[in-house]
Amino acid sequence: MADKDLDIRFAKAVEVAMTMTQASLPQDVQLRLYAFYKQATFGTAVYNQSENFDLRDAFKTNAWMQISHMSIDEAKENYIEIINSLTSK
């Protein structure tokens, strides 16, 4: 039951995040949201440098790898917490 509640809260937070513009969020917050979302939906990051390497992708991959020790549930909770803090302002 708790897992289902977490999944519902996470889905709602993702919906809220999709209504936000990139211009309204500082880049560090965007990176944290990206990392928590990827960890929550895909699990641990696997580094794979492609031929189309660019700096933006490097920052995103680095942010994800920094939290790769987290469980999927922890990542969901952190994502929800950031979204809630942004919407309560």
N, C-alpha and C positions, 0 to 999 in steps of 0.2 A: 504494500500500500504506500509506503513512504517513497519508494522508487517511482511509482506512478505520479505521486504528488510533485516530486522533484522534476520529472519530465514535463509535467503540465506547466509548472512555474518557469522552467527553462524555455519552453516553446513560447510562452507569453512574453518573456524577456526578449527573445529573438524577434518577435513581431514588433515590439516597441523599438528595438534597435534599428529595424529596417525602415522605420519612419524618420530616423535621425539622418541629418546630412553630415558628410565628412567635414564640411566647413565649421559645423557647430561643435566638433569634438577636437581636443588637442591630439596631436599625433601620438603621444605616449599612451593616451587612453584608447585610441584606435588600435594600437599594437597589442595592448593588454586584452582588449575585447577579442581581437583576432585570435590571439594565442589561446585564450580560454575556450573560445568557440571550437577551434580546431582540436584541442585536447578533449573537449567534451563530445565531439562528434566523430573523431577519427582515432583518438587515443594517442599514444606516444609518437612524437615526430621522428621521422627517418630522414637524415640528411641526404639529399640527392642533388648535387650541383649539375644543372643542365647546361646545354650550349647557350641557352637564352638567359644566362645569368645576368641579373641587374641588381642594383643596390637596394631597391625597394623590396624585392623578393628576399634578399639577404637579411634585411631587418625583420621581415615577417617570420622567416624561418628561425632566426635567432631568438625572437620573442617566444615562439612556440617551444623551441628546444629548452629554454630556460625553465619552463614549467612542466617539462615532460615527466618529472617525478610524481606529479599529481595524479590522483585517480580521476576517472571520468566524472564521478559525482562531485569531487572537490572543485573541478574545473567548472561544472555547471553552477555550483553554489557561488563561486567567485564571479562568474559572468552575471548572474542574477543580482548579486550585491552591487556591482558597478552600475548596471542599468538602473536599479532602484535608487542609487545615490544620485545619478544624473537626472532622474525624473522627479526627485523630491525637492530639487532646487527651485 
